[in-house]
């Protein structure tokens, strides 16, 4: 199943979902964000379904290996969150 969304100029493109794809046969959800002006790539995220998703009453936990991210403008995000102070 695929859902597409129009661009909301009130949000940063990296926070504005363009496409949400449920890959049921692969137990994945793939998210593509809108592309910033003057960029050719979009940020993406992919989530894998937890192994215990079908257990009644189970607590679903996500771990790092169940999530992949491609972040456009990552260096700008580092500056925004002051992570550059950790560089040597």
PDB file of N, CA, C and O in Angstrom:
ATOM      1  N   UNK A   1       0.844  -1.161   0.000  1.00  0.00           N
ATOM      2  CA  UNK A   1       0.000   0.000   0.000  1.00  0.00           C
ATOM      3  C   UNK A   1       0.897   1.234   0.000  1.00  0.00           C
ATOM      4  O   UNK A   1       1.925   1.272   0.676  1.00  0.00           O
ATOM      5  N   UNK A   2       0.493   2.231  -0.762  1.00  0.00           N
ATOM      6  CA  UNK A   2       1.295   3.443  -0.911  1.00  0.00           C
ATOM      7  C   UNK A   2       0.411   4.660  -0.665  1.00  0.00           C
ATOM      8  O   UNK A   2      -0.710   4.750  -1.165  1.00  0.00           O
ATOM      9  N   UNK A   3       0.955   5.608   0.130  1.00  0.00           N
ATOM     10  CA  UNK A   3       0.253   6.863   0.386  1.00  0.00           C
ATOM     11  C   UNK A   3       1.192   8.002  -0.001  1.00  0.00           C
ATOM     12  O   UNK A   3       2.376   7.981   0.334  1.00  0.00           O
ATOM     13  N   UNK A   4       0.655   9.000  -0.712  1.00  0.00           N
ATOM     14  CA  UNK A   4       1.447  10.169  -1.110  1.00  0.00           C
ATOM     15  C   UNK A   4       0.836  11.419  -0.498  1.00  0.00           C
ATOM     16  O   UNK A   4      -0.382  11.538  -0.372  1.00  0.00           O
ATOM     17  N   UNK A   5       1.713  12.354  -0.117  1.00  0.00           N
ATOM     18  CA  UNK A   5       1.273  13.566   0.548  1.00  0.00           C
ATOM     19  C   UNK A   5       1.821  14.799  -0.167  1.00  0.00           C
ATOM     20  O   UNK A   5       2.940  14.783  -0.679  1.00  0.00           O
ATOM     21  N   UNK A   6       1.028  15.857  -0.198  1.00  0.00           N
ATOM     22  CA  UNK A   6       1.463  17.122  -0.775  1.00  0.00           C
ATOM     23  C   UNK A   6       2.456  17.806   0.153  1.00  0.00           C
ATOM     24  O   UNK A   6       2.485  17.541   1.355  1.00  0.00           O
ATOM     25  N   UNK A   7       3.260  18.681  -0.412  1.00  0.00           N
ATOM     26  CA  UNK A   7       4.276  19.423   0.339  1.00  0.00           C
ATOM     27  C   UNK A   7       3.618  20.456   1.244  1.00  0.00           C
ATOM     28  O   UNK A   7       2.751  21.209   0.802  1.00  0.00           O
ATOM     29  N   UNK A   8       4.024  20.493   2.499  1.00  0.00           N
ATOM     30  CA  UNK A   8       3.590  21.491   3.461  1.00  0.00           C
ATOM     31  C   UNK A   8       4.750  22.453   3.676  1.00  0.00           C
ATOM     32  O   UNK A   8       5.709  22.112   4.368  1.00  0.00           O
ATOM     33  N   UNK A   9       4.682  23.630   3.107  1.00  0.00           N
ATOM     34  CA  UNK A   9       5.782  24.601   3.168  1.00  0.00           C
ATOM     35  C   UNK A   9       6.008  25.141   4.579  1.00  0.00           C
ATOM     36  O   UNK A   9       7.004  25.822   4.821  1.00  0.00           O
ATOM     37  N   UNK A  10       5.102  24.851   5.514  1.00  0.00           N
ATOM     38  CA  UNK A  10       5.284  25.286   6.899  1.00  0.00           C
ATOM     39  C   UNK A  10       6.243  24.376   7.665  1.00  0.00           C
ATOM     40  O   UNK A  10       6.623  24.687   8.794  1.00  0.00           O
ATOM     41  N   UNK A  11       6.634  23.255   7.058  1.00  0.00           N
ATOM     42  CA  UNK A  11       7.573  22.315   7.664  1.00  0.00           C
ATOM     43  C   UNK A  11       8.849  22.271   6.848  1.00  0.00           C
ATOM     44  O   UNK A  11       8.840  22.590   5.659  1.00  0.00           O
ATOM     45  N   UNK A  12       9.953  21.877   7.480  1.00  0.00           N
ATOM     46  CA  UNK A  12      11.177  21.591   6.743  1.00  0.00           C
ATOM     47  C   UNK A  12      10.922  20.344   5.904  1.00  0.00           C
ATOM     48  O   UNK A  12      10.179  19.456   6.321  1.00  0.00           O
ATOM     49  N   UNK A  13      11.522  20.276   4.743  1.00  0.00           N
ATOM     50  CA  UNK A  13      11.305  19.134   3.849  1.00  0.00           C
ATOM     51  C   UNK A  13      11.699  17.822   4.526  1.00  0.00           C
ATOM     52  O   UNK A  13      11.063  16.794   4.294  1.00  0.00           O
ATOM     53  N   UNK A  14      12.743  17.845   5.362  1.00  0.00           N
ATOM     54  CA  UNK A  14      13.188  16.636   6.054  1.00  0.00           C
ATOM     55  C   UNK A  14      12.205  16.169   7.127  1.00  0.00           C
ATOM     56  O   UNK A  14      12.350  15.069   7.660  1.00  0.00           O
ATOM     57  N   UNK A  15      11.213  16.988   7.447  1.00  0.00           N
ATOM     58  CA  UNK A  15      10.184  16.630   8.425  1.00  0.00           C
ATOM     59  C   UNK A  15       8.826  16.397   7.773  1.00  0.00           C
ATOM     60  O   UNK A  15       7.860  16.059   8.458  1.00  0.00           O
ATOM     61  N   UNK A  16       8.745  16.573   6.469  1.00  0.00           N
ATOM     62  CA  UNK A  16       7.479  16.540   5.739  1.00  0.00           C
ATOM     63  C   UNK A  16       7.415  15.274   4.875  1.00  0.00           C
ATOM     64  O   UNK A  16       8.123  15.175   3.872  1.00  0.00           O
ATOM     65  N   UNK A  17       6.591  14.329   5.247  1.00  0.00           N
ATOM     66  CA  UNK A  17       6.507  13.047   4.544  1.00  0.00           C
ATOM     67  C   UNK A  17       5.895  13.232   3.157  1.00  0.00           C
ATOM     68  O   UNK A  17       4.826  13.825   3.011  1.00  0.00           O
ATOM     69  N   UNK A  18       6.586  12.719   2.148  1.00  0.00           N
ATOM     70  CA  UNK A  18       6.101  12.759   0.764  1.00  0.00           C
ATOM     71  C   UNK A  18       5.401  11.448   0.401  1.00  0.00           C
ATOM     72  O   UNK A  18       4.375  11.443  -0.279  1.00  0.00           O
ATOM     73  N   UNK A  19       5.980  10.335   0.871  1.00  0.00           N
ATOM     74  CA  UNK A  19       5.448   9.028   0.493  1.00  0.00           C
ATOM     75  C   UNK A  19       5.643   8.044   1.642  1.00  0.00           C
ATOM     76  O   UNK A  19       6.706   7.980   2.260  1.00  0.00           O
ATOM     77  N   UNK A  20       4.610   7.298   1.902  1.00  0.00           N
ATOM     78  CA  UNK A  20       4.627   6.261   2.930  1.00  0.00           C
ATOM     79  C   UNK A  20       4.231   4.959   2.253  1.00  0.00           C
ATOM     80  O   UNK A  20       3.133   4.845   1.708  1.00  0.00           O
ATOM     81  N   UNK A  21       5.131   3.969   2.287  1.00  0.00           N
ATOM     82  CA  UNK A  21       4.893   2.703   1.601  1.00  0.00           C
ATOM     83  C   UNK A  21       4.938   1.568   2.616  1.00  0.00           C
ATOM     84  O   UNK A  21       5.927   1.397   3.329  1.00  0.00           O
ATOM     85  N   UNK A  22       3.859   0.797   2.673  1.00  0.00           N
ATOM     86  CA  UNK A  22       3.789  -0.387   3.518  1.00  0.00           C
ATOM     87  C   UNK A  22       4.133  -1.594   2.653  1.00  0.00           C
ATOM     88  O   UNK A  22       3.373  -1.964   1.759  1.00  0.00           O
ATOM     89  N   UNK A  23       5.271  -2.198   2.923  1.00  0.00           N
ATOM     90  CA  UNK A  23       5.725  -3.376   2.188  1.00  0.00           C
ATOM     91  C   UNK A  23       5.375  -4.608   3.022  1.00  0.00           C
ATOM     92  O   UNK A  23       6.227  -5.184   3.699  1.00  0.00           O
ATOM     93  N   UNK A  24       4.124  -4.988   2.957  1.00  0.00           N
ATOM     94  CA  UNK A  24       3.600  -6.055   3.828  1.00  0.00           C
ATOM     95  C   UNK A  24       4.321  -7.380   3.638  1.00  0.00           C
ATOM     96  O   UNK A  24       4.590  -8.081   4.613  1.00  0.00           O
ATOM     97  N   UNK A  25       4.634  -7.729   2.415  1.00  0.00           N
ATOM     98  CA  UNK A  25       5.282  -9.016   2.158  1.00  0.00           C
ATOM     99  C   UNK A  25       6.711  -9.061   2.705  1.00  0.00           C
ATOM    100  O   UNK A  25       7.260 -10.139   2.929  1.00  0.00           O
ATOM    101  N   UNK A  26       7.314  -7.875   2.919  1.00  0.00           N
ATOM    102  CA  UNK A  26       8.680  -7.801   3.437  1.00  0.00           C
ATOM    103  C   UNK A  26       8.719  -7.350   4.896  1.00  0.00           C
ATOM    104  O   UNK A  26       9.798  -7.220   5.475  1.00  0.00           O
ATOM    105  N   UNK A  27       7.546  -7.111   5.495  1.00  0.00           N
ATOM    106  CA  UNK A  27       7.449  -6.636   6.881  1.00  0.00           C
ATOM    107  C   UNK A  27       8.221  -5.337   7.094  1.00  0.00           C
ATOM    108  O   UNK A  27       8.959  -5.198   8.069  1.00  0.00           O
ATOM    109  N   UNK A  28       8.044  -4.381   6.168  1.00  0.00           N
ATOM    110  CA  UNK A  28       8.753  -3.100   6.223  1.00  0.00           C
ATOM    111  C   UNK A  28       7.797  -1.934   6.002  1.00  0.00           C
ATOM    112  O   UNK A  28       6.734  -2.074   5.397  1.00  0.00           O
ATOM    113  N   UNK A  29       8.211  -0.785   6.514  1.00  0.00           N
ATOM    114  CA  UNK A  29       7.559   0.488   6.196  1.00  0.00           C
ATOM    115  C   UNK A  29       8.660   1.402   5.683  1.00  0.00           C
ATOM    116  O   UNK A  29       9.689   1.571   6.338  1.00  0.00           O
ATOM    117  N   UNK A  30       8.447   1.986   4.523  1.00  0.00           N
ATOM    118  CA  UNK A  30       9.439   2.875   3.909  1.00  0.00           C
ATOM    119  C   UNK A  30       8.843   4.284   3.825  1.00  0.00           C
ATOM    120  O   UNK A  30       7.751   4.474   3.290  1.00  0.00           O
ATOM    121  N   UNK A  31       9.577   5.275   4.363  1.00  0.00           N
ATOM    122  CA  UNK A  31       9.134   6.672   4.357  1.00  0.00           C
ATOM    123  C   UNK A  31      10.102   7.490   3.531  1.00  0.00           C
ATOM    124  O   UNK A  31      11.314   7.418   3.734  1.00  0.00           O
ATOM    125  N   UNK A  32       9.576   8.265   2.602  1.00  0.00           N
ATOM    126  CA  UNK A  32      10.369   9.218   1.827  1.00  0.00           C
ATOM    127  C   UNK A  32       9.851  10.606   2.143  1.00  0.00           C
ATOM    128  O   UNK A  32       8.647  10.862   2.105  1.00  0.00           O
ATOM    129  N   UNK A  33      10.780  11.501   2.455  1.00  0.00           N
ATOM    130  CA  UNK A  33      10.416  12.875   2.775  1.00  0.00           C
ATOM    131  C   UNK A  33      10.514  13.736   1.526  1.00  0.00           C
ATOM    132  O   UNK A  33      11.138  13.340   0.542  1.00  0.00           O
ATOM    133  N   UNK A  34       9.907  14.896   1.562  1.00  0.00           N
ATOM    134  CA  UNK A  34       9.977  15.812   0.423  1.00  0.00           C
ATOM    135  C   UNK A  34      11.402  16.301   0.219  1.00  0.00           C
ATOM    136  O   UNK A  34      12.212  16.290   1.146  1.00  0.00           O
ATOM    137  N   UNK A  35      11.697  16.725  -0.990  1.00  0.00           N
ATOM    138  CA  UNK A  35      13.023  17.217  -1.354  1.00  0.00           C
ATOM    139  C   UNK A  35      13.079  18.721  -1.170  1.00  0.00           C
ATOM    140  O   UNK A  35      12.186  19.447  -1.607  1.00  0.00           O
ATOM    141  N   UNK A  36      14.149  19.185  -0.512  1.00  0.00           N
ATOM    142  CA  UNK A  36      14.357  20.622  -0.362  1.00  0.00           C
ATOM    143  C   UNK A  36      14.614  21.239  -1.736  1.00  0.00           C
ATOM    144  O   UNK A  36      15.089  20.564  -2.649  1.00  0.00           O
ATOM    145  N   UNK A  37      14.297  22.520  -1.874  1.00  0.00           N
ATOM    146  CA  UNK A  37      14.640  23.238  -3.094  1.00  0.00           C
ATOM    147  C   UNK A  37      16.150  23.160  -3.288  1.00  0.00           C
ATOM    148  O   UNK A  37      16.904  23.200  -2.316  1.00  0.00           O
ATOM    149  N   UNK A  38      16.582  23.052  -4.508  1.00  0.00           N
ATOM    150  CA  UNK A  38      17.993  22.976  -4.900  1.00  0.00           C
ATOM    151  C   UNK A  38      18.665  21.673  -4.458  1.00  0.00           C
ATOM    152  O   UNK A  38      19.894  21.608  -4.433  1.00  0.00           O
ATOM    153  N   UNK A  39      17.915  20.657  -4.116  1.00  0.00           N
ATOM    154  CA  UNK A  39      18.471  19.348  -3.761  1.00  0.00           C
ATOM    155  C   UNK A  39      17.970  18.317  -4.767  1.00  0.00           C
ATOM    156  O   UNK A  39      16.915  18.492  -5.378  1.00  0.00           O
ATOM    157  N   UNK A  40      18.736  17.243  -4.932  1.00  0.00           N
ATOM    158  CA  UNK A  40      18.303  16.196  -5.862  1.00  0.00           C
ATOM    159  C   UNK A  40      17.922  14.911  -5.139  1.00  0.00           C
ATOM    160  O   UNK A  40      17.377  13.991  -5.750  1.00  0.00           O
ATOM    161  N   UNK A  41      18.207  14.843  -3.838  1.00  0.00           N
ATOM    162  CA  UNK A  41      17.905  13.630  -3.072  1.00  0.00           C
ATOM    163  C   UNK A  41      16.966  13.961  -1.920  1.00  0.00           C
ATOM    164  O   UNK A  41      16.932  15.088  -1.425  1.00  0.00           O
ATOM    165  N   UNK A  42      16.215  12.965  -1.513  1.00  0.00           N
ATOM    166  CA  UNK A  42      15.296  13.101  -0.391  1.00  0.00           C
ATOM    167  C   UNK A  42      15.778  12.246   0.769  1.00  0.00           C
ATOM    168  O   UNK A  42      16.427  11.220   0.568  1.00  0.00           O
ATOM    169  N   UNK A  43      15.460  12.672   1.977  1.00  0.00           N
ATOM    170  CA  UNK A  43      15.735  11.852   3.150  1.00  0.00           C
ATOM    171  C   UNK A  43      14.769  10.679   3.162  1.00  0.00           C
ATOM    172  O   UNK A  43      13.632  10.798   2.704  1.00  0.00           O
ATOM    173  N   UNK A  44      15.220   9.553   3.683  1.00  0.00           N
ATOM    174  CA  UNK A  44      14.369   8.363   3.758  1.00  0.00           C
ATOM    175  C   UNK A  44      14.550   7.671   5.106  1.00  0.00           C
ATOM    176  O   UNK A  44      15.559   7.851   5.788  1.00  0.00           O
ATOM    177  N   UNK A  45      13.567   6.893   5.461  1.00  0.00           N
ATOM    178  CA  UNK A  45      13.638   6.023   6.640  1.00  0.00           C
ATOM    179  C   UNK A  45      12.956   4.711   6.296  1.00  0.00           C
ATOM    180  O   UNK A  45      12.009   4.667   5.510  1.00  0.00           O
ATOM    181  N   UNK A  46      13.455   3.647   6.899  1.00  0.00           N
ATOM    182  CA  UNK A  46      12.851   2.342   6.707  1.00  0.00           C
ATOM    183  C   UNK A  46      12.797   1.628   8.051  1.00  0.00           C
ATOM    184  O   UNK A  46      13.785   1.586   8.784  1.00  0.00           O
ATOM    185  N   UNK A  47      11.649   1.076   8.361  1.00  0.00           N
ATOM    186  CA  UNK A  47      11.439   0.366   9.613  1.00  0.00           C
ATOM    187  C   UNK A  47      11.071  -1.080   9.323  1.00  0.00           C
ATOM    188  O   UNK A  47      10.279  -1.353   8.421  1.00  0.00           O
ATOM    189  N   UNK A  48      11.640  -2.003  10.083  1.00  0.00           N
ATOM    190  CA  UNK A  48      11.279  -3.417  10.007  1.00  0.00           C
ATOM    191  C   UNK A  48      10.284  -3.728  11.117  1.00  0.00           C
ATOM    192  O   UNK A  48      10.372  -3.179  12.215  1.00  0.00           O
ATOM    193  N   UNK A  49       9.356  -4.597  10.827  1.00  0.00           N
ATOM    194  CA  UNK A  49       8.352  -4.990  11.813  1.00  0.00           C
ATOM    195  C   UNK A  49       9.021  -5.805  12.929  1.00  0.00           C
ATOM    196  O   UNK A  49       9.817  -6.698  12.639  1.00  0.00           O
ATOM    197  N   UNK A  50       8.711  -5.513  14.198  1.00  0.00           N
ATOM    198  CA  UNK A  50       9.279  -6.303  15.298  1.00  0.00           C
ATOM    199  C   UNK A  50       8.909  -7.774  15.172  1.00  0.00           C
ATOM    200  O   UNK A  50       7.822  -8.110  14.701  1.00  0.00           O
ATOM    201  N   UNK A  51       9.812  -8.645  15.593  1.00  0.00           N
ATOM    202  CA  UNK A  51       9.584 -10.091  15.447  1.00  0.00           C
ATOM    203  C   UNK A  51       8.380 -10.583  16.241  1.00  0.00           C
ATOM    204  O   UNK A  51       7.779 -11.595  15.881  1.00  0.00           O
ATOM    205  N   UNK A  52       8.019  -9.883  17.316  1.00  0.00           N
ATOM    206  CA  UNK A  52       6.905 -10.347  18.153  1.00  0.00           C
ATOM    207  C   UNK A  52       5.623  -9.554  17.896  1.00  0.00           C
ATOM    208  O   UNK A  52       4.786  -9.440  18.791  1.00  0.00           O
ATOM    209  N   UNK A  53       5.459  -9.015  16.718  1.00  0.00           N
ATOM    210  CA  UNK A  53       4.324  -8.158  16.418  1.00  0.00           C
ATOM    211  C   UNK A  53       2.982  -8.865  16.579  1.00  0.00           C
ATOM    212  O   UNK A  53       1.973  -8.214  16.849  1.00  0.00           O
ATOM    213  N   UNK A  54       2.958 -10.178  16.419  1.00  0.00           N
ATOM    214  CA  UNK A  54       1.683 -10.903  16.452  1.00  0.00           C
ATOM    215  C   UNK A  54       1.356 -11.525  17.813  1.00  0.00           C
ATOM    216  O   UNK A  54       0.338 -12.203  17.957  1.00  0.00           O
ATOM    217  N   UNK A  55       2.227 -11.294  18.819  1.00  0.00           N
ATOM    218  CA  UNK A  55       1.969 -11.830  20.152  1.00  0.00           C
ATOM    219  C   UNK A  55       0.967 -10.940  20.876  1.00  0.00           C
ATOM    220  O   UNK A  55       1.172  -9.732  21.001  1.00  0.00           O
ATOM    221  N   UNK A  56      -0.090 -11.532  21.339  1.00  0.00           N
ATOM    222  CA  UNK A  56      -1.135 -10.779  22.031  1.00  0.00           C
ATOM    223  C   UNK A  56      -0.574 -10.183  23.326  1.00  0.00           C
ATOM    224  O   UNK A  56      -0.004 -10.900  24.149  1.00  0.00           O
ATOM    225  N   UNK A  57      -0.739  -8.875  23.499  1.00  0.00           N
ATOM    226  CA  UNK A  57      -0.283  -8.186  24.699  1.00  0.00           C
ATOM    227  C   UNK A  57       1.204  -7.935  24.757  1.00  0.00           C
ATOM    228  O   UNK A  57       1.705  -7.481  25.786  1.00  0.00           O
ATOM    229  N   UNK A  58       1.927  -8.215  23.692  1.00  0.00           N
ATOM    230  CA  UNK A  58       3.383  -8.034  23.682  1.00  0.00           C
ATOM    231  C   UNK A  58       3.751  -6.556  23.636  1.00  0.00           C
ATOM    232  O   UNK A  58       3.029  -5.741  23.061  1.00  0.00           O
ATOM    233  N   UNK A  59       4.871  -6.226  24.242  1.00  0.00           N
ATOM    234  CA  UNK A  59       5.428  -4.888  24.137  1.00  0.00           C
ATOM    235  C   UNK A  59       6.351  -4.877  22.926  1.00  0.00           C
ATOM    236  O   UNK A  59       7.321  -5.632  22.861  1.00  0.00           O
ATOM    237  N   UNK A  60       6.037  -4.011  21.974  1.00  0.00           N
ATOM    238  CA  UNK A  60       6.844  -3.946  20.757  1.00  0.00           C
ATOM    239  C   UNK A  60       8.021  -3.006  20.989  1.00  0.00           C
ATOM    240  O   UNK A  60       7.841  -1.846  21.358  1.00  0.00           O
ATOM    241  N   UNK A  61       9.200  -3.511  20.772  1.00  0.00           N
ATOM    242  CA  UNK A  61      10.401  -2.704  20.924  1.00  0.00           C
ATOM    243  C   UNK A  61      11.158  -2.672  19.619  1.00  0.00           C
ATOM    244  O   UNK A  61      11.289  -3.679  18.923  1.00  0.00           O
ATOM    245  N   UNK A  62      11.654  -1.488  19.303  1.00  0.00           N
ATOM    246  CA  UNK A  62      12.454  -1.298  18.106  1.00  0.00           C
ATOM    247  C   UNK A  62      13.908  -1.140  18.518  1.00  0.00           C
ATOM    248  O   UNK A  62      14.218  -0.431  19.476  1.00  0.00           O
ATOM    249  N   UNK A  63      14.785  -1.794  17.800  1.00  0.00           N
ATOM    250  CA  UNK A  63      16.217  -1.661  18.050  1.00  0.00           C
ATOM    251  C   UNK A  63      16.866  -1.005  16.834  1.00  0.00           C
ATOM    252  O   UNK A  63      16.240  -0.863  15.784  1.00  0.00           O
ATOM    253  N   UNK A  64      18.101  -0.617  16.988  1.00  0.00           N
ATOM    254  CA  UNK A  64      18.821   0.073  15.924  1.00  0.00           C
ATOM    255  C   UNK A  64      18.918  -0.711  14.626  1.00  0.00           C
ATOM    256  O   UNK A  64      18.949  -0.120  13.547  1.00  0.00           O
ATOM    257  N   UNK A  65      18.966  -2.025  14.716  1.00  0.00           N
ATOM    258  CA  UNK A  65      19.075  -2.835  13.503  1.00  0.00           C
ATOM    259  C   UNK A  65      17.748  -2.985  12.771  1.00  0.00           C
ATOM    260  O   UNK A  65      17.691  -3.611  11.712  1.00  0.00           O
ATOM    261  N   UNK A  66      16.686  -2.420  13.324  1.00  0.00           N
ATOM    262  CA  UNK A  66      15.369  -2.480  12.689  1.00  0.00           C
ATOM    263  C   UNK A  66      15.018  -1.159  12.008  1.00  0.00           C
ATOM    264  O   UNK A  66      13.877  -0.955  11.593  1.00  0.00           O
ATOM    265  N   UNK A  67      15.991  -0.272  11.893  1.00  0.00           N
ATOM    266  CA  UNK A  67      15.743   1.071  11.374  1.00  0.00           C
ATOM    267  C   UNK A  67      16.928   1.515  10.537  1.00  0.00           C
ATOM    268  O   UNK A  67      18.077   1.388  10.960  1.00  0.00           O
ATOM    269  N   UNK A  68      16.651   2.035   9.351  1.00  0.00           N
ATOM    270  CA  UNK A  68      17.692   2.596   8.486  1.00  0.00           C
ATOM    271  C   UNK A  68      17.295   4.010   8.106  1.00  0.00           C
ATOM    272  O   UNK A  68      16.119   4.293   7.875  1.00  0.00           O
ATOM    273  N   UNK A  69      18.281   4.897   8.042  1.00  0.00           N
ATOM    274  CA  UNK A  69      18.009   6.296   7.720  1.00  0.00           C
ATOM    275  C   UNK A  69      19.017   6.799   6.703  1.00  0.00           C
ATOM    276  O   UNK A  69      20.210   6.511   6.799  1.00  0.00           O
ATOM    277  N   UNK A  70      18.530   7.553   5.727  1.00  0.00           N
ATOM    278  CA  UNK A  70      19.386   8.359   4.864  1.00  0.00           C
ATOM    279  C   UNK A  70      18.940   9.797   5.082  1.00  0.00           C
ATOM    280  O   UNK A  70      17.811  10.160   4.751  1.00  0.00           O
ATOM    281  N   UNK A  71      19.826  10.611   5.638  1.00  0.00           N
ATOM    282  CA  UNK A  71      19.464  11.978   5.996  1.00  0.00           C
ATOM    283  C   UNK A  71      20.207  12.964   5.090  1.00  0.00           C
ATOM    284  O   UNK A  71      21.436  13.035   5.117  1.00  0.00           O
ATOM    285  N   UNK A  72      19.456  13.722   4.291  1.00  0.00           N
ATOM    286  CA  UNK A  72      20.035  14.773   3.468  1.00  0.00           C
ATOM    287  C   UNK A  72      20.379  15.930   4.394  1.00  0.00           C
ATOM    288  O   UNK A  72      19.650  16.201   5.348  1.00  0.00           O
ATOM    289  N   UNK A  73      21.474  16.605   4.121  1.00  0.00           N
ATOM    290  CA  UNK A  73      21.925  17.770   4.894  1.00  0.00           C
ATOM    291  C   UNK A  73      22.287  17.385   6.320  1.00  0.00           C
ATOM    292  O   UNK A  73      22.018  18.148   7.249  1.00  0.00           O
ATOM    293  N   UNK A  74      22.881  16.236   6.508  1.00  0.00           N
ATOM    294  CA  UNK A  74      23.216  15.784   7.850  1.00  0.00           C
ATOM    295  C   UNK A  74      24.184  16.736   8.530  1.00  0.00           C
ATOM    296  O   UNK A  74      24.066  16.974   9.732  1.00  0.00           O
ATOM    297  N   UNK A  75      25.146  17.290   7.785  1.00  0.00           N
ATOM    298  CA  UNK A  75      26.119  18.203   8.392  1.00  0.00           C
ATOM    299  C   UNK A  75      25.445  19.455   8.937  1.00  0.00           C
ATOM    300  O   UNK A  75      25.882  20.003   9.949  1.00  0.00           O
ATOM    301  N   UNK A  76      24.381  19.915   8.274  1.00  0.00           N
ATOM    302  CA  UNK A  76      23.649  21.066   8.786  1.00  0.00           C
ATOM    303  C   UNK A  76      22.911  20.713  10.066  1.00  0.00           C
ATOM    304  O   UNK A  76      22.778  21.554  10.956  1.00  0.00           O
ATOM    305  N   UNK A  77      22.432  19.490  10.170  1.00  0.00           N
ATOM    306  CA  UNK A  77      21.780  19.054  11.401  1.00  0.00           C
ATOM    307  C   UNK A  77      22.778  18.987  12.545  1.00  0.00           C
ATOM    308  O   UNK A  77      22.448  19.331  13.681  1.00  0.00           O
ATOM    309  N   UNK A  78      23.991  18.547  12.254  1.00  0.00           N
ATOM    310  CA  UNK A  78      25.019  18.502  13.293  1.00  0.00           C
ATOM    311  C   UNK A  78      25.293  19.897  13.838  1.00  0.00           C
ATOM    312  O   UNK A  78      25.411  20.086  15.048  1.00  0.00           O
ATOM    313  N   UNK A  79      25.393  20.863  12.951  1.00  0.00           N
ATOM    314  CA  UNK A  79      25.623  22.233  13.379  1.00  0.00           C
ATOM    315  C   UNK A  79      24.444  22.733  14.206  1.00  0.00           C
ATOM    316  O   UNK A  79      24.629  23.388  15.232  1.00  0.00           O
ATOM    317  N   UNK A  80      23.252  22.426  13.762  1.00  0.00           N
ATOM    318  CA  UNK A  80      22.044  22.863  14.455  1.00  0.00           C
ATOM    319  C   UNK A  80      22.005  22.323  15.885  1.00  0.00           C
ATOM    320  O   UNK A  80      21.559  23.028  16.790  1.00  0.00           O
ATOM    321  N   UNK A  81      22.452  21.116  16.101  1.00  0.00           N
ATOM    322  CA  UNK A  81      22.407  20.509  17.424  1.00  0.00           C
ATOM    323  C   UNK A  81      23.745  20.624  18.167  1.00  0.00           C
ATOM    324  O   UNK A  81      23.943  19.978  19.196  1.00  0.00           O
ATOM    325  N   UNK A  82      24.655  21.441  17.645  1.00  0.00           N
ATOM    326  CA  UNK A  82      25.940  21.726  18.289  1.00  0.00           C
ATOM    327  C   UNK A  82      26.833  20.500  18.465  1.00  0.00           C
ATOM    328  O   UNK A  82      27.643  20.456  19.391  1.00  0.00           O
ATOM    329  N   UNK A  83      26.697  19.512  17.592  1.00  0.00           N
ATOM    330  CA  UNK A  83      27.568  18.356  17.652  1.00  0.00           C
ATOM    331  C   UNK A  83      28.963  18.684  17.114  1.00  0.00           C
ATOM    332  O   UNK A  83      29.909  17.933  17.351  1.00  0.00           O
ATOM    333  N   UNK A  84      29.094  19.783  16.404  1.00  0.00           N
ATOM    334  CA  UNK A  84      30.413  20.160  15.889  1.00  0.00           C
ATOM    335  C   UNK A  84      31.370  20.472  17.019  1.00  0.00           C
ATOM    336  O   UNK A  84      32.581  20.444  16.796  1.00  0.00           O
ATOM    337  N   UNK A  85      30.906  20.763  18.203  1.00  0.00           N
ATOM    338  CA  UNK A  85      31.791  21.025  19.330  1.00  0.00           C
ATOM    339  C   UNK A  85      32.560  19.791  19.757  1.00  0.00           C
ATOM    340  O   UNK A  85      33.562  19.898  20.465  1.00  0.00           O
ATOM    341  N   UNK A  86      32.098  18.604  19.330  1.00  0.00           N
ATOM    342  CA  UNK A  86      32.766  17.366  19.673  1.00  0.00           C
ATOM    343  C   UNK A  86      33.853  17.000  18.673  1.00  0.00           C
ATOM    344  O   UNK A  86      34.604  16.053  18.906  1.00  0.00           O
ATOM    345  N   UNK A  87      33.955  17.725  17.572  1.00  0.00           N
ATOM    346  CA  UNK A  87      35.002  17.432  16.580  1.00  0.00           C
ATOM    347  C   UNK A  87      36.366  17.816  17.143  1.00  0.00           C
ATOM    348  O   UNK A  87      36.480  18.762  17.923  1.00  0.00           O
ATOM    349  N   UNK A  88      37.396  17.078  16.745  1.00  0.00           N
ATOM    350  CA  UNK A  88      38.741  17.396  17.207  1.00  0.00           C
ATOM    351  C   UNK A  88      39.537  18.036  16.104  1.00  0.00           C
ATOM    352  O   UNK A  88      40.703  18.378  16.302  1.00  0.00           O
TER     353      UNK A  88
END
